[in-house]
Amino acid sequence: MRKGIENMKIVLNHKCNLTKNEFLAYQQAFAKIKTAHDIVMCPSSLYLPLFHLENISLGSQDVSTYEMGAHTGEISASQLKEMNVEYTIVGHSERRSDFDEKDNDIKEKIAKLLAQGITPILCVGETSKEREKGERIEVIKRQLSILSSFDTKKIIIAYEPVWAIGTGLVPTVEELDEVLTSIHFSYPESLLLYGGSASDENIEYLKTSQEIDGYLLGGLSLKLEKLQVFLDLC
Ligand code: PGA
């Protein structure tokens, strides 16, 4: 964690998981979690109106590039705002790969969110092929270049190597520090999260990096006992 930052920002990405009843039971169990860290919960958008936890911020997993109007199936930033959403994940690798989302779409989403006062959490990260070819820094710089026209202190950046998401693999602290230092150098005002198989088993190792301001958690966000251990350790 960087100097001057008191609490970690922990973002929980539920992805497309949990039935309605499972979400309600999850929330009930979550109320017993104890932590001083800042938690942002990003459930399925269907459950945003069911969210009722105190001292936890609500986030969404995506937003439309469009404003309200004739855009079937979309959810606009102003609609999210009305549901008390304070943060929105954009550019997650699953959206880039499964929905062919491009940097320009992501830039548009960030503009729409900022106009509503919602904090974008921009995910960036290299694939295993790009890593093998030594293109890591170049790829991340390209993905971040869409930020040039925005006030970056209002944007959170999440470094999520694609090859680490859901695989149990994490970068070495040397690899992490190389990437994170270069992001901090260009965007010193943005909070910087790490995401990709972060867990109660590797947090002691990950936290030896001095550059991480928080974590974006996928799988672990659904396992509350392990999440509590993680929060106690980080
Ligand atoms: P994971 O997912 O923690 O399950 O690797 C992280 C993410 O996709 O944001």
Residues whose N, C-alpha, C, O or C-beta is under 5 A from the ligand:
A	BS01	PGA	N13 A164 I165 G166 G195 G196 S197 A198 L216 L217 G218 G219 L220
